[in-house]
Amino acid sequence: MNKVPEIFGSMVFNESVMKARLPKDTFKSLMRTRKAGTPLAPEVANVVANAMKDWAVEHGCTHFTHWFQPMTGVTAEKHDSFIYPIDGERVIMEFSGKELIKGEPDASSFPSGGLRATFEARGYTAWDPTSDAFIKDDTLCIPTAFCSYTGEALDKKTPLLRSMNALNKQALRVLRLFGDFQTQRVHTTVGPEQEYFLIDRDMYLKRRDLVYTGRTLFGAKPPKGQEMEDHYFGVIKPKVKAFMEDLDEELWKLGVLAKTEHNEVAPSQHELAPIFADANVAADHNQLTMEVMKKVAARHGLACLLHEKPFEGVNGSGKHNNWSMSTDRGANLLDPGDSPRENAQFLLFLVAIIEAVDEHQDLLRLSVASAGNDHRLGANEAPPAIISIFLGDELTAVLESIDQGKDYDAKDREVLKIGVDALPPLPKDTTDRNRTSPFAFTGNKFEFRMLGSTVSIACPNMILNTIVADVLESFADRLENAEDFTTELNTILHDSYHKHKRIVFNGDGYTDAWVKEAEKRGLLNLPSTAEALPYYARPENVKMFEHHGVLTGDEVRSRCEIQLENYCKQLHIEALTMVDMLRKQILPAASKYLSVLGSTITTTQAAYPKAKCQYEKDTMEKLSSLIDSLYKETGILETDIANEESKAGDIEKQAHYVRDTLFVQMEKTRAIADQIEPMVDKTLWPYPTYGDMLFSVL
């Protein structure tokens, strides 16, 4: 498609558009704000707003919106027109700097986790000038942060931006110690791989569970699943290919660097991967990607399923979060480099990450906690819920040599002495990939593989940035006060790795042996959201977030409560949907087929008295027993739903109840319904089956 260079970023008010449309002084001032975080003067904002409005109107826009990311996990927007009345009869198109910088949507219906009373409705959106404005659906969208009247963050973007500043501050301190006085900013860069399913839209609309909850609550295993492994990287089907081409074009217009697309392991499952971007831009782009996927799918008669586990028995969908640190001069701080200074610097950042991941296993685990991801973690398509780091044999051997005080002497490579000799080259593919590892080093980045496909990447990256900043601060404090830099550096590398190497595991994370080994090492195992989320508000975590200015104590506690509430609400909706489908669809269909079988026996034996009708009789007996069991379990499920109300008021107890009682009963009830499905005449079954949906797109 040779028009790609022309369409890429065509719907984005990006740096090149700004340079062409803004006065030189205004452009320079805005660039300082974007790159150094300096405040934007009101007069500059007015000029930027007017240029932004003119550009948007030229592209057919009549409205603008502050596009933000509340704690719902999706994006939000309130549209206002550019029109401004004059002379009482005419209007002009106007957009001020004040409107650009700040908006005031009603915040009363967004989750706040107790940060404010419901009647306190005022909330503010504040322009994020580091993320480009763009046009979507003929509306100018301005990426913004979202906060309450009293200043607390009510969104996912604000803490992410704060964490990026925290990491930048501490990383710069470390770089200065290594003699780098040219770098002015350190960015965290992210490339999130997005997995998803595509099924026929008409079939999707016939499944109440998919419409209400995003996943199938019932479904017998089809004759074929993913056993043949013929879908992974297979030939892309024409309808899917057309969708992917359309999706790429829409994303490229929005400046999203969509790069790689392919079939995933499960039937009807696919993946899209972008090129790296700054963490806050990557978070914006990933939210856009998920939204555009659904819209484009609908245009093609498809439904895009982003749930972590839409189908039982086949692989679910994740979002691999490729995370690294880069300087404003283009240097990747997780690249080992070629010189002694670069080697030692790389190892210090590496050991800092190892220590951060070990010290804050709880935060990394809860950053990916959700009702949907509970179905996926620990299954064959995802790492276990136990946090560990994969480094590969070669890099592990380097660190072990430091731990043991020995020279690292690999075959045909130089001896390593930190700060003196050069680190032997570490090729990007020095070891095989480890798909069972939650946090794997892959050449010059870490791949955080635990994220679920629907999650906003803002929270995991906010936590990653903060915990690494916290360790870098302690390292910088020691090195700045050291009598001898090299001696203290070697001491830090040795002591930190020795204390925290328990988190390094290069083996198979799926085995029972690893679960036992992890327990021996003292690693956390938090298999469910109900167990993981309460760690958020632990005093030591609150203290760290407050120290780095990322979250206040109230903001931490509110996030913990909001996520627990979302977890409970999601399972509650699933349980209600399950009962609805059982009462109105599954039990009536099974009962009707039972009646059909009885009528068949009567009619057949009347015509053929010697007919045994063994199939009908055996089926009736087994089906009747299953119907009775399903009816009984449905009643128990309804009682469990009603009893959930008694847990209201204590969100942690409620979360454990829905996990240990409600969810367990849902699984028990489903097991019976899934036995009934293959027994009932397909013409009587009330909704599309797994076989219908997974193999419907050609």
C-alpha positions as CSV (number, residue, x, y, z in Angstrom):
1,M,0.0,0.0,0.0
2,N,2.1,2.9,-1.3
3,K,-0.3,5.5,0.2
4,V,0.8,4.6,3.7
5,P,3.3,7.5,4.1
6,E,0.6,9.9,3.0
7,I,-2.2,8.6,5.4
8,F,0.0,7.9,8.4
9,G,-0.7,10.4,11.1
10,S,-3.1,12.3,8.8
11,M,-5.7,12.5,11.6
12,V,-3.1,13.6,14.2
13,F,-2.1,17.1,15.3
14,N,1.5,16.0,15.5
15,E,4.8,17.7,15.7
16,S,5.1,18.2,12.0
17,V,1.6,19.8,11.8
18,M,2.4,22.0,14.8
19,K,5.7,23.2,13.2
20,A,3.9,24.1,10.0
21,R,0.9,25.9,11.6
22,L,2.4,27.5,14.7
23,P,4.6,30.6,14.9
24,K,8.2,29.7,15.6
25,D,8.2,31.0,19.2
26,T,5.0,29.3,20.0
27,F,6.2,26.0,18.6
28,K,9.4,26.2,20.6
29,S,7.5,26.9,23.8
30,L,5.2,24.0,23.2
31,M,8.1,21.7,22.5
32,R,9.7,22.7,25.8
33,T,6.5,21.8,27.5
34,R,6.3,18.5,25.7
35,K,9.9,17.5,26.3
36,A,10.9,19.1,29.6
37,G,7.5,19.5,31.3
38,T,7.7,23.3,31.6
39,P,4.3,25.0,32.2
40,L,2.5,26.4,29.1
41,A,1.7,30.1,29.2
42,P,-2.0,31.1,28.6
43,E,-1.1,33.2,25.5
44,V,0.8,30.2,24.0
45,A,-2.2,27.9,24.7
46,N,-4.5,30.3,22.9
47,V,-2.4,30.3,19.8
48,V,-2.1,26.4,19.9
49,A,-5.9,26.1,20.4
50,N,-6.7,28.3,17.4
51,A,-4.3,26.4,15.1
52,M,-5.7,23.1,16.4
53,K,-9.3,24.2,15.8
54,D,-8.5,25.5,12.2
55,W,-6.8,22.2,11.4
56,A,-9.7,20.1,12.8
57,V,-12.3,22.2,11.0
58,E,-10.4,21.7,7.7
59,H,-10.8,18.0,8.3
60,G,-14.5,18.3,8.8
61,C,-14.8,18.6,12.6
62,T,-17.5,20.6,14.2
63,H,-16.9,19.3,17.8
64,F,-14.1,18.7,20.2
65,T,-13.8,16.5,23.3
66,H,-11.4,16.0,26.1
67,W,-10.6,12.3,25.7
68,F,-9.7,10.7,29.1
69,Q,-9.3,7.4,30.8
70,P,-11.4,7.1,34.0
71,M,-11.2,4.2,36.4
72,T,-13.8,2.3,34.4
73,G,-10.9,0.8,32.3
74,V,-12.3,2.3,29.1
75,T,-12.1,5.9,27.6
76,A,-14.6,8.7,28.1
77,E,-15.5,11.8,26.2
78,K,-18.0,14.7,26.3
79,H,-18.4,16.5,23.0
80,D,-18.7,20.3,22.6
81,S,-19.1,22.2,19.4
82,F,-16.7,24.9,18.2
83,I,-19.6,27.3,17.5
84,Y,-19.8,30.7,19.1
85,P,-22.7,33.1,18.6
86,I,-22.1,36.6,17.2
87,D,-24.7,39.3,16.5
88,G,-27.4,37.1,17.8
89,E,-27.9,35.6,14.3
90,R,-24.6,34.2,13.2
91,V,-21.9,31.8,14.6
92,I,-18.2,31.5,14.2
93,M,-16.0,28.5,15.0
94,E,-13.9,29.3,18.1
95,F,-11.7,27.4,20.4
96,S,-9.8,29.1,23.3
97,G,-6.7,28.1,25.1
98,K,-8.8,27.8,28.3
99,E,-11.0,25.2,26.6
100,L,-7.9,23.4,25.4
101,I,-6.2,23.3,28.7
102,K,-9.1,22.4,31.0
103,G,-12.6,20.9,30.7
104,E,-15.2,20.2,33.3
105,P,-17.1,16.9,32.7
106,D,-19.6,15.7,35.4
107,A,-17.6,13.3,37.5
108,S,-20.4,12.0,39.7
109,S,-21.0,8.8,37.9
110,F,-17.4,7.8,37.5
111,P,-15.8,5.4,40.0
112,S,-14.0,7.3,42.8
113,G,-13.5,4.7,45.5
114,G,-14.7,7.0,48.2
115,L,-12.6,10.0,47.1
116,R,-15.7,12.1,47.0
117,A,-19.4,12.0,47.8
118,T,-21.8,11.2,44.9
119,F,-23.3,14.7,45.1
120,E,-19.8,16.3,44.6
121,A,-20.0,16.2,40.9
122,R,-17.3,18.5,39.7
123,G,-14.3,17.0,37.9
124,Y,-11.6,18.5,35.7
125,T,-9.9,17.3,32.5
126,A,-6.4,18.7,32.0
127,W,-4.7,18.6,28.6
128,D,-1.7,16.2,28.3
129,P,0.5,18.1,25.7
130,T,2.9,15.1,25.5
131,S,0.2,13.1,23.7
132,D,-1.0,14.3,20.3
133,A,-4.5,15.4,19.7
134,F,-6.3,13.5,17.0
135,I,-9.5,13.3,15.0
136,K,-11.9,10.4,15.5
137,D,-15.4,10.2,14.1
138,D,-15.2,13.8,12.9
139,T,-14.4,15.0,16.4
140,L,-11.2,16.6,17.7
141,C,-10.0,14.4,20.6
142,I,-7.6,16.0,23.1
143,P,-5.9,13.5,25.4
144,T,-6.3,14.7,29.0
145,A,-5.8,13.7,32.6
146,F,-8.9,13.6,34.8
147,C,-9.0,14.8,38.4
148,S,-11.5,15.7,41.1
149,Y,-12.5,19.1,42.3
150,T,-10.0,18.7,45.2
151,G,-7.2,17.5,42.9
152,E,-7.2,13.7,43.4
153,A,-6.5,11.6,40.3
154,L,-9.7,9.9,39.0
155,D,-8.1,8.4,36.0
156,K,-5.3,6.0,34.9
157,K,-3.3,8.6,32.9
158,T,-2.3,11.0,35.8
159,P,-0.5,8.4,37.9
160,L,1.2,7.1,34.8
161,L,2.6,10.6,33.9
162,R,3.7,11.1,37.5
163,S,5.5,7.7,37.5
164,M,7.3,8.6,34.3
165,N,8.5,11.8,36.0
166,A,9.6,9.8,39.1
167,L,11.6,7.3,37.0
168,N,13.1,10.1,34.9
169,K,14.3,11.9,38.0
170,Q,16.1,8.9,39.5
171,A,17.4,7.5,36.2
172,L,19.0,10.9,35.4
173,R,20.8,10.8,38.8
174,V,22.3,7.4,37.9
175,L,23.3,8.6,34.4
176,R,25.1,11.6,35.8
177,L,27.1,9.3,38.1
178,F,28.3,7.5,35.0
179,G,29.4,10.8,33.4
180,D,26.4,11.4,31.1
181,F,25.5,15.1,31.4
182,Q,24.0,15.4,27.9
183,T,20.8,13.3,28.5
184,Q,18.0,15.6,29.6
185,R,15.2,13.0,29.9
186,V,14.7,9.3,30.3
187,H,11.6,7.8,28.9
188,T,9.9,4.5,29.5
189,T,8.9,3.0,26.2
190,V,6.3,0.3,25.7
191,G,5.1,-1.9,22.9
192,P,1.9,-3.8,23.9
193,E,1.0,-6.8,21.8
194,Q,-2.8,-7.1,21.6
195,E,-4.6,-10.5,21.2
196,Y,-8.2,-10.8,20.2
197,F,-10.9,-13.1,18.7
198,L,-13.0,-12.4,15.7
199,I,-16.4,-14.2,15.2
200,D,-19.5,-13.7,13.1
201,R,-21.4,-10.7,14.4
202,D,-24.9,-12.3,14.0
203,M,-23.8,-15.2,16.1
204,Y,-22.3,-12.9,18.7
205,L,-25.6,-11.0,19.0
206,K,-27.4,-14.3,19.7
207,R,-25.2,-15.0,22.7
208,R,-26.5,-13.1,25.7
209,D,-23.4,-14.1,27.7
210,L,-21.0,-12.5,25.1
211,V,-23.1,-9.4,24.8
212,Y,-23.4,-8.9,28.6
213,T,-20.1,-10.2,29.9
214,G,-17.7,-10.6,27.0
215,R,-17.2,-14.3,27.5
216,T,-19.2,-17.5,27.0
217,L,-20.7,-18.7,30.3
218,F,-21.8,-22.0,28.6
219,G,-20.4,-24.1,25.7
220,A,-19.5,-27.7,25.1
221,K,-16.2,-28.5,23.6
222,P,-16.4,-28.8,19.8
223,P,-15.0,-31.8,17.9
224,K,-12.0,-29.7,16.9
225,G,-10.3,-27.0,19.0
226,Q,-6.6,-26.0,18.7
227,E,-5.2,-29.6,18.9
228,M,-3.9,-29.6,15.4
229,E,-2.0,-26.3,16.0
230,D,-2.8,-25.4,12.5
231,H,-4.1,-21.9,13.2
232,Y,-1.0,-20.4,14.7
233,F,0.8,-18.3,12.0
234,G,-1.5,-20.0,9.5
235,V,-2.7,-18.4,6.3
236,I,-5.0,-15.5,7.1
237,K,-8.5,-16.0,5.9
238,P,-9.8,-13.5,3.3
239,K,-12.5,-11.9,5.6
240,V,-9.9,-11.6,8.4
241,K,-7.4,-10.2,6.0
242,A,-9.8,-7.5,4.8
243,F,-10.5,-6.6,8.5
244,M,-6.8,-6.4,9.2
245,E,-6.1,-4.2,6.2
246,D,-9.0,-1.8,7.2
247,L,-7.8,-1.8,10.8
248,D,-4.2,-1.0,9.9
249,E,-5.4,2.0,7.8
250,E,-7.6,3.4,10.5
251,L,-4.8,3.0,13.1
252,W,-2.2,4.5,10.8
253,K,-4.4,7.6,10.3
254,L,-4.4,8.0,14.1
255,G,-0.6,7.7,14.2
256,V,-0.7,4.2,15.9
257,L,2.4,2.3,14.8
258,A,0.6,-1.0,14.0
259,K,3.4,-3.2,12.7
260,T,2.7,-7.0,13.0
261,E,-0.4,-9.1,12.6
262,H,-0.9,-12.8,12.6
263,N,-3.2,-15.7,13.5
264,E,-2.8,-16.8,17.1
265,V,-3.0,-20.3,18.6
266,A,-6.8,-20.7,19.1
267,P,-9.2,-20.8,16.2
268,S,-10.4,-17.3,15.3
269,Q,-7.8,-15.8,17.5
270,H,-5.3,-13.1,16.2
271,E,-2.7,-10.6,17.4
272,L,-1.6,-7.1,16.5
273,A,1.7,-5.7,17.7
274,P,2.8,-2.0,17.5
275,I,6.3,-0.4,17.4
276,F,7.4,1.0,20.7
277,A,6.2,4.5,21.9
278,D,6.6,6.5,25.1
279,A,4.5,4.8,27.9
280,N,1.8,7.4,28.1
281,V,1.4,7.6,24.3
282,A,1.5,3.7,24.1
283,A,-1.3,3.7,26.7
284,D,-3.4,6.1,24.6
285,H,-2.7,4.2,21.5
286,N,-3.7,0.8,23.0
287,Q,-7.0,2.2,24.2
288,L,-7.6,3.5,20.7
289,T,-6.6,0.2,19.2
290,M,-9.2,-1.7,21.2
291,E,-11.9,0.8,20.3
292,V,-11.0,0.8,16.6
293,M,-10.9,-3.0,16.5
294,K,-14.5,-3.2,17.6
295,K,-15.7,-0.6,15.2
296,V,-13.8,-2.0,12.2
297,A,-15.0,-5.5,13.0
298,A,-18.6,-4.4,13.0
299,R,-18.1,-2.9,9.5
300,H,-17.0,-6.3,8.3
301,G,-19.9,-8.2,9.9
302,L,-17.7,-9.4,12.7
303,A,-17.5,-9.1,16.4
304,C,-14.1,-8.5,18.1
305,L,-13.8,-10.2,21.5
306,L,-11.3,-8.7,23.8
307,H,-12.1,-10.8,26.9
308,E,-9.2,-12.7,28.4
309,K,-11.1,-16.0,28.1
310,P,-14.1,-15.8,25.8
311,F,-14.1,-19.6,25.1
312,E,-13.4,-22.3,27.6
313,G,-11.0,-25.0,26.5
314,V,-8.9,-22.9,24.0
315,N,-6.2,-20.3,24.6
316,G,-7.3,-17.0,26.0
317,S,-6.0,-13.6,25.1
318,G,-3.3,-11.6,26.7
319,K,-1.4,-8.3,26.1
320,H,2.4,-8.7,26.3
321,N,3.8,-5.4,27.7
322,N,7.3,-4.9,26.2
323,W,8.9,-2.3,28.5
324,S,12.2,-0.6,28.3
325,M,14.0,2.7,29.2
326,S,15.5,5.1,26.6
327,T,17.2,8.5,26.8
328,D,16.1,11.5,24.7
329,R,19.3,10.9,22.7
330,G,18.0,7.5,21.6
331,A,20.1,5.2,23.9
332,N,18.3,2.1,25.2
333,L,19.4,1.7,28.9
334,L,18.7,-2.0,28.8
335,D,21.2,-2.5,25.9
336,P,24.4,-4.0,27.3
337,G,26.5,-1.7,25.1
338,D,30.2,-2.2,24.1
339,S,32.2,-0.1,26.5
340,P,33.1,-0.7,30.2
341,R,31.0,2.3,31.3
342,E,28.0,1.1,29.3
343,N,28.4,-2.4,30.6
344,A,28.5,-1.3,34.3
345,Q,25.6,1.1,33.7
346,F,23.5,-1.6,32.1
347,L,24.2,-4.1,34.9
348,L,23.2,-1.5,37.5
349,F,19.8,-0.8,35.8
350,L,19.3,-4.5,35.3
351,V,20.0,-5.3,39.0
352,A,17.7,-2.4,40.0
353,I,14.9,-4.0,38.0
354,I,15.5,-7.4,39.5
355,E,15.4,-5.9,43.0
356,A,12.3,-3.9,42.2
357,V,10.4,-6.9,40.8
358,D,11.4,-9.1,43.8
359,E,10.5,-6.4,46.4
360,H,7.2,-5.6,44.8
361,Q,5.8,-8.9,43.5
362,D,2.5,-8.0,45.1
363,L,2.1,-4.8,43.1
364,L,3.1,-6.3,39.8
365,R,0.6,-9.2,40.4
366,L,-2.3,-6.9,41.4
367,S,-1.6,-4.6,38.4
368,V,-2.9,-7.3,36.1
369,A,-5.7,-8.6,38.4
370,S,-9.2,-8.8,37.0
371,A,-12.1,-11.2,36.8
372,G,-11.2,-12.0,33.2
373,N,-7.5,-12.5,33.8
374,D,-8.2,-15.0,36.7
375,H,-9.4,-17.4,34.0
376,R,-6.1,-17.1,32.0
377,L,-3.2,-16.9,34.5
378,G,-1.7,-20.3,35.0
379,A,-3.3,-21.8,31.9
380,N,-1.3,-23.0,28.9
381,E,-1.5,-19.6,27.2
382,A,-0.3,-17.5,30.1
383,P,2.4,-17.5,32.8
384,P,1.5,-18.5,36.3
385,A,0.3,-16.0,39.0
386,I,3.7,-16.3,40.7
387,I,6.0,-13.5,39.7
388,S,9.5,-14.5,38.5
389,I,12.1,-13.1,36.0
390,F,13.6,-14.9,33.1
391,L,17.1,-13.7,32.2
392,G,18.4,-16.5,30.1
393,D,21.4,-18.7,30.8
394,E,24.1,-16.3,29.7
395,L,23.0,-13.2,31.5
396,T,22.3,-15.3,34.6
397,A,25.8,-16.7,34.4
398,V,27.2,-13.1,34.3
399,L,25.3,-12.1,37.4
400,E,26.2,-15.4,39.2
401,S,29.8,-14.6,38.6
402,I,29.4,-11.3,40.3
403,D,27.5,-13.0,43.2
404,Q,30.3,-15.5,43.6
405,G,33.1,-13.1,43.2
406,K,34.5,-14.9,40.2
407,D,35.5,-13.8,36.8
408,Y,33.0,-14.5,34.0
409,D,34.9,-16.4,31.4
410,A,32.7,-17.6,28.6
411,K,34.3,-19.5,25.7
412,D,36.0,-17.3,23.2
413,R,35.0,-14.2,25.2
414,E,36.9,-11.8,27.4
415,V,37.0,-12.1,31.1
416,L,34.5,-9.7,32.8
417,K,35.6,-7.4,35.6
418,I,32.9,-4.8,36.3
419,G,34.0,-1.3,35.5
420,V,37.2,-2.5,34.0
421,D,36.8,-4.8,31.0
422,A,34.0,-4.9,28.4
423,L,31.0,-7.1,28.9
424,P,31.0,-9.9,26.4
425,P,28.4,-9.2,23.6
426,L,25.0,-10.4,24.5
427,P,23.1,-11.1,21.2
428,K,19.4,-10.3,21.3
429,D,18.7,-14.0,20.8
430,T,21.3,-15.4,23.2
431,T,18.7,-17.8,24.7
432,D,15.4,-19.2,23.7
433,R,12.2,-17.3,24.7
434,N,10.4,-18.5,27.8
435,R,6.7,-18.2,27.2
436,T,6.0,-19.4,30.8
437,S,7.8,-16.5,32.4
438,P,5.8,-13.5,33.7
439,F,8.7,-11.1,33.3
440,A,11.3,-12.0,30.7
441,F,14.4,-10.2,29.5
442,T,14.3,-10.3,25.7
443,G,17.5,-8.7,24.5
444,N,17.0,-5.0,25.3
445,K,13.7,-5.0,27.0
446,F,11.5,-6.8,29.5
447,E,8.3,-8.5,28.4
448,F,5.7,-8.4,31.1
449,R,3.5,-11.3,29.9
450,M,0.8,-11.3,32.6
451,L,-1.5,-8.6,31.3
452,G,-4.9,-9.6,30.2
453,S,-6.2,-8.5,26.8
454,T,-8.7,-6.0,28.1
455,V,-6.5,-4.2,30.7
456,S,-5.4,-0.7,30.3
457,I,-1.6,-0.8,30.2
458,A,-1.5,2.5,32.3
459,C,-1.6,0.8,35.7
460,P,1.0,-2.0,35.1
461,N,3.4,0.6,33.6
462,M,2.8,3.1,36.4
463,I,3.7,0.4,38.9
464,L,6.7,-0.7,36.9
465,N,8.0,2.8,36.6
466,T,7.5,3.5,40.3
467,I,9.1,0.4,41.8
468,V,12.2,0.8,39.5
469,A,12.4,4.5,40.4
470,D,12.4,3.6,44.1
471,V,15.3,1.2,43.8
472,L,17.3,3.6,41.5
473,E,16.9,6.2,44.2
474,S,18.5,4.0,46.8
475,F,21.3,3.1,44.4
476,A,21.9,6.8,43.5
477,D,21.9,7.8,47.2
478,R,24.6,5.2,47.9
479,L,26.8,6.0,44.9
480,E,26.6,9.8,45.4
481,N,27.9,9.4,48.9
482,A,30.5,6.7,48.2
483,E,34.2,7.3,48.9
484,D,35.0,5.1,45.9
485,F,32.5,4.9,43.1
486,T,33.7,1.6,41.5
487,T,34.0,-0.2,44.9
488,E,30.5,0.9,45.9
489,L,29.1,0.0,42.4
490,N,30.5,-3.5,42.7
491,T,29.1,-3.8,46.2
492,I,25.6,-2.8,45.1
493,L,25.7,-5.2,42.1
494,H,26.8,-8.1,44.4
495,D,24.6,-7.4,47.3
496,S,21.4,-6.6,45.4
497,Y,21.6,-9.6,43.1
498,H,22.6,-11.9,46.0
499,K,19.6,-10.8,48.0
500,H,17.1,-10.8,45.2
501,K,18.2,-13.6,42.9
502,R,15.4,-15.8,44.2
503,I,13.1,-14.1,41.7
504,V,15.2,-15.3,38.8
505,F,13.9,-18.5,37.3
506,N,14.7,-19.7,33.8
507,G,12.7,-23.0,33.8
508,D,9.2,-24.1,33.0
509,G,6.7,-22.0,35.0
510,Y,3.8,-24.4,34.3
511,T,5.1,-27.3,36.4
512,D,3.9,-28.2,39.9
513,A,7.6,-28.4,40.8
514,W,8.0,-24.7,40.2
515,V,5.0,-23.9,42.5
516,K,6.7,-25.9,45.2
517,E,10.1,-24.3,44.5
518,A,8.6,-20.8,44.5
519,E,7.1,-21.5,47.9
520,K,10.5,-22.6,49.2
521,R,12.0,-19.3,47.8
522,G,9.4,-17.3,49.7
523,L,7.7,-16.0,46.5
524,L,4.1,-14.8,46.6
525,N,1.4,-17.0,45.0
526,L,-1.8,-15.0,44.6
527,P,-4.0,-17.0,42.3
528,S,-7.0,-14.7,42.3
529,T,-7.9,-11.1,42.2
530,A,-9.6,-11.3,45.5
531,E,-6.3,-12.3,47.1
532,A,-4.1,-9.9,45.2
533,L,-5.8,-6.6,45.3
534,P,-5.8,-5.9,49.1
535,Y,-2.0,-5.7,48.8
536,Y,-2.4,-2.4,47.1
537,A,-3.1,-0.5,50.3
538,R,-0.3,-2.0,52.4
539,P,1.4,0.7,54.4
540,E,4.8,0.1,52.7
541,N,3.2,0.4,49.3
542,V,1.3,3.6,50.2
543,K,4.5,5.1,51.6
544,M,6.4,4.4,48.4
545,F,3.8,5.9,46.1
546,E,3.5,9.0,48.3
547,H,7.3,9.4,48.5
548,H,7.6,9.5,44.7
549,G,4.5,11.7,44.2
550,V,2.8,9.1,42.1
551,L,-0.3,8.4,44.3
552,T,-1.5,9.7,47.6
553,G,-2.7,7.4,50.3
554,D,-6.3,8.2,49.5
555,E,-5.7,7.6,45.8
556,V,-4.1,4.2,46.5
557,R,-7.0,3.1,48.7
558,S,-9.6,4.3,46.2
559,R,-8.0,2.3,43.4
560,C,-8.0,-0.8,45.6
561,E,-11.7,-0.4,46.4
562,I,-12.6,0.4,42.8
563,Q,-10.9,-2.6,41.4
564,L,-12.4,-4.9,44.0
565,E,-15.8,-3.4,43.3
566,N,-15.3,-4.0,39.6
567,Y,-14.3,-7.6,40.3
568,C,-17.5,-8.2,42.4
569,K,-19.7,-6.5,39.9
570,Q,-18.3,-8.5,36.9
571,L,-18.9,-11.8,38.6
572,H,-22.3,-10.7,39.8
573,I,-23.3,-9.8,36.2
574,E,-22.0,-13.1,35.0
575,A,-24.0,-15.0,37.6
576,L,-27.2,-13.1,36.8
577,T,-26.6,-13.7,33.0
578,M,-26.1,-17.4,33.7
579,V,-29.4,-17.7,35.5
580,D,-31.2,-15.7,32.8
581,M,-29.9,-18.1,30.1
582,L,-30.7,-21.1,32.2
583,R,-34.2,-20.1,32.9
584,K,-35.1,-18.7,29.6
585,Q,-33.1,-20.7,27.1
586,I,-31.2,-23.8,28.3
587,L,-33.8,-25.5,30.6
588,P,-36.7,-24.8,28.2
589,A,-34.7,-26.2,25.2
590,A,-33.7,-29.3,27.1
591,S,-37.3,-29.8,28.3
592,K,-38.7,-29.4,24.9
593,Y,-36.3,-32.0,23.5
594,L,-37.3,-34.4,26.3
595,S,-40.9,-33.9,25.1
596,V,-39.9,-34.5,21.5
597,L,-38.2,-37.8,22.5
598,G,-41.3,-38.9,24.4
599,S,-43.6,-38.1,21.5
600,T,-41.2,-39.9,19.1
601,I,-41.4,-43.1,21.3
602,T,-45.2,-43.0,21.4
603,T,-45.5,-42.4,17.7
604,T,-42.9,-44.9,16.7
605,Q,-44.3,-47.7,18.9
606,A,-47.8,-47.0,17.7
607,A,-46.6,-47.6,14.1
608,Y,-44.1,-50.3,14.9
609,P,-45.1,-52.1,18.2
610,K,-41.9,-54.1,18.2
611,A,-39.6,-51.0,18.1
612,K,-37.5,-50.7,21.2
613,C,-36.7,-47.0,20.8
614,Q,-33.6,-47.6,22.9
615,Y,-31.8,-44.4,21.8
616,E,-34.8,-42.3,22.7
617,K,-35.3,-44.1,26.1
618,D,-31.7,-44.0,27.1
619,T,-31.4,-40.3,26.1
620,M,-34.6,-39.4,27.9
621,E,-33.3,-41.1,31.1
622,K,-30.0,-39.4,31.1
623,L,-31.3,-36.1,29.9
624,S,-34.1,-36.1,32.5
625,S,-31.6,-36.7,35.2
626,L,-29.3,-33.9,34.0
627,I,-32.2,-31.5,33.7
628,D,-33.2,-32.2,37.3
629,S,-29.6,-31.6,38.4
630,L,-29.3,-28.4,36.4
631,Y,-32.6,-27.1,37.8
632,K,-31.4,-27.8,41.4
633,E,-28.0,-26.1,40.8
634,T,-29.7,-23.1,39.2
635,G,-31.7,-22.7,42.4
636,I,-28.6,-22.9,44.5
637,L,-26.9,-20.3,42.2
638,E,-29.9,-17.9,42.7
639,T,-29.6,-18.3,46.4
640,D,-25.9,-17.6,46.3
641,I,-26.6,-14.4,44.3
642,A,-29.1,-13.3,46.9
643,N,-26.8,-14.0,49.7
644,E,-24.1,-11.7,48.2
645,E,-26.0,-8.8,49.5
646,S,-25.2,-9.7,53.1
647,K,-21.5,-9.1,52.3
648,A,-22.0,-5.6,51.1
649,G,-20.2,-3.0,53.2
650,D,-16.9,-5.1,53.4
651,I,-15.6,-5.2,49.9
652,E,-12.8,-7.6,50.7
653,K,-15.2,-10.1,52.2
654,Q,-17.5,-9.6,49.3
655,A,-14.7,-10.3,46.8
656,H,-13.8,-13.6,48.6
657,Y,-17.5,-14.6,48.6
658,V,-18.0,-14.1,44.9
659,R,-14.8,-16.0,44.2
660,D,-15.1,-18.8,46.7
661,T,-18.9,-19.3,46.6
662,L,-20.5,-17.6,43.7
663,F,-17.9,-18.5,41.1
664,V,-17.5,-22.0,42.3
665,Q,-21.3,-22.6,42.0
666,M,-21.3,-21.0,38.5
667,E,-18.6,-23.5,37.4
668,K,-20.6,-26.4,38.9
669,T,-23.8,-25.3,37.2
670,R,-22.0,-24.8,33.8
671,A,-20.6,-28.3,33.9
672,I,-24.0,-29.8,33.9
673,A,-25.4,-27.5,31.2
674,D,-22.4,-28.3,29.0
675,Q,-23.2,-32.0,29.3
676,I,-26.8,-31.3,28.1
677,E,-25.8,-29.3,25.0
678,P,-24.5,-32.2,22.9
679,M,-27.6,-34.3,23.7
680,V,-30.1,-31.8,22.4
681,D,-31.2,-31.6,18.8
682,K,-29.2,-28.7,17.3
683,T,-32.3,-27.2,15.8
684,L,-33.7,-26.8,19.3
685,W,-30.5,-25.4,20.9
686,P,-31.2,-21.7,21.6
687,Y,-27.8,-20.1,20.6
688,P,-24.7,-20.7,18.5
689,T,-22.3,-23.4,19.7
690,Y,-18.5,-23.2,20.1
691,G,-18.1,-25.0,16.8
692,D,-20.4,-22.5,15.1
693,M,-18.5,-19.5,16.4
694,L,-14.9,-20.6,16.3
695,F,-15.1,-21.7,12.7
696,S,-17.5,-19.2,11.3
697,V,-15.1,-16.7,9.8
698,L,-13.9,-17.7,6.4
